[in-house]
Amino acid sequence: MTAHNATLNGSWPVSAQIGRIWFRWRSFSPVPLFVMLFLLPSEFKCSVAQYGLLILGVFLAEGLRVWSVGHAGSNTRTRGETVNQLVHAGPYQFVRNPLYIANVAMYTFCGMIFGFGLLSFFIFIYSSLEYYFIVSFEEQVLSKTFGQSYLDYCEKVPRWVPSFKPACVSSGHIFNLGRALKSEKSTFYSMTAMAFGFFIKAVFLK
């Protein structure tokens, strides 16, 4: 999130208090899941067509991340509890949490690429719960910071299921590809590491 400082207090729901903790550690939460993908024996092997569709899904999810970060900027990676701008441009005109939707899809597709069914389902449920709590926390911060303007935005734009057309007027934040790619460096490194791990497992750990 991205200049008022929001202080957690007892009036916030338990989900927001849980989300506050998870928000600070969200960058590390996928690590044990990916370790399991590498170490556990695969349940099945995809066909070439299935691999192609799943890889396409991963790239589409990353494309959504790039589109989102290109409008919102690198502040999407902060672990702080301050926000200085309310972005409702680009994908944020269709859905309020495009980055988290992209992450859940990407993690689940990766599980299936590695040949897991039940574990992929667990990854989907785990990631969905994680972002449910994180969003509960973020919404408290944003409502305290921006007040009625944020509440109006929430009334127009769905939280999880995207609308088929822009649900609100753009905030005017211009897409910046260079900024997005710079912010996404760590994601690209992670994707490369996942691809390398899949290759090692497929070739040497059959």
N, C-alpha and C positions, 0 to 999 in steps of 0.2 A: 504494500500500500504506500501511498504517498501522502495552515501550519499550526494546527492546534494539536496539543498532546492530549490523547484520550486516556483517562485513567479508569481501569477496571474497578467496578464497585459492586456491592452486593445486590443491586437492583438488576443486574444483568442476568440472563438465564444461564443455567449450568452449561448448556451447549456452547455459549459464548466463552465461558471461562475455560472449558476444555479446548475450544478452538484457539484461544490465545496461546496456550502452550504449544499446540500442534503447529500453529502459524510460525512460531519461532524456529521450529525444527523441521519444517516441511521439506527442505532441500535434502535432508538425509533419510526421510521415511521410505523412499523407494529402494534404498540400498539393500536391505535384507531380502526383499522380494527378488531383486535381480541376482543376488547370490544364490538363492534357491533355484532360479532358472538355470543357472550354470552347473550347480552341483547335483541336483536331483536327476534321476533317469527320466528321459522323455516318455510320454505316454503314447505318442503317435508321431508319424512323419507326414507332413503336408505334401500334396502334389505340387507340381511346378505352378499350376494355375492358382492354387490356394496360396502358395508363397507370394505370388505376384500380387494378388488382391490384398493380402495382409500388409505387404511392404508398401503398397499404394496407400493403404489406410494410415500407416505410420507417417508417410510423407504428407498426406492431407492434414493430419493432425498437427504436424509441425508447421505446415503452411498457415493453419489457423493461429498457431502461436505467433508466428512472424507477423501476421496481419494485426494481431492484438497488440503485441509489443511495439509495433511500428507506430501505433496511435498513442498508446499509454506510456511508452518510454521505459527506461530501465528501473523506474521506481517499483515496477511489478515484482522485482526481486528483493526488495528491502525486507528486513526483519523488524523494522521499527513500527511504532504505533501512531505515526503522524501521516496526515494526508494534506496535500496542498492544492489538489485539483480533482475535479469530478469529470471523468472522461466518459462521454457518451457519443463517440464517433466510431466509424468503421464497424467492427463486429459488435461493439457495445451498444449499437442501436438495435440489434436483433436479440441479444441475450446478455445478461449481466455478468456472467462468469465464463467467457469463452476460453480463457486459459485453462481453467480447471476441467472443462469438458474435454479439451484437447489432451490434457494429461491423462485422464481416465482412459480415453480411447487408445492413446499411445501405449500405455502400460499394458492394457488388455491385449492389444494386438501383438505386442512383444512376447507375451506369455504364450500365445497361440503359435507364433513363429517358432518358438523353442519346443513346440510339441506338447503343450500342456492344456488339458481341458479343465479339470477341476481346479487346478492352481490358478488358471486364467480367470475363472469365475470368482475365486477368492480374491484375486488382485482387483477385480472390478468392484466387488463389495467393499473391500478394505479402502480402496482409493475414494470411492463414493462417500463412505462414512467420514473419511479424513476431511474431504472438502466440504461436506455438510457442516461439520463443526467449525472449520476455518471460516466459511462464509457467514456462519452465525456470529462469529466474532467480528469479522470485517463489517458486517451490516450495522452492528452497534457503533463501531468507530465512525463509519461514514454518516450515519444518522445524527450522531452528536456533532460532527464537524460541519455538515452541510445543511442539516435541518430539513426544512420543507422541500427544498430543491431536490434533495436525494429521495425523499419520500414520494415526490411526484414522479421521479424517474422510475422508482420501483413499481409504481402503479401502472406505468405504461409498458415497461420492458420486463419480460419473464425472467425468472431466476435461472432456470435450467433448460427449458424446451424453447429453442429459438423460434421467433416469429418468422413468417415467410416474407415480410417486408419490414423496412425500418419502422420501429415502433415509437420513435421519438425524434425530435429535431437534433441534428448533429451539434456537438459542442464546439466544432470548428478545429479540433486537433487534427493536424495534417499528418498523413502517413509518411514515415521516414524510414526507407529501407535500410540505409546504412546504420542508423541507430538500432534498428531491430536486429540486424545481423550481428552487430557488436554485442548486444545484450544476450543474444542466443548462443554465444561461443560455447558456454559450458554445456548447453543442450547438445550442440553438434559434437562436442567431445564425448559426451555420454552415448550418443547414438553410434559413434565410431567404435567406442569400447564395446558396446553391445554387439555390433556386427562382428568384431574381432572375436569376442567370446563365443558367438554362435559358430563361427568358422572353426575355432579350436575344438569345441565340443563335437561338432559334426564330423570332423576329420580324425581327431586323435582320441576322443572319448566315446566312441561308439559303444 
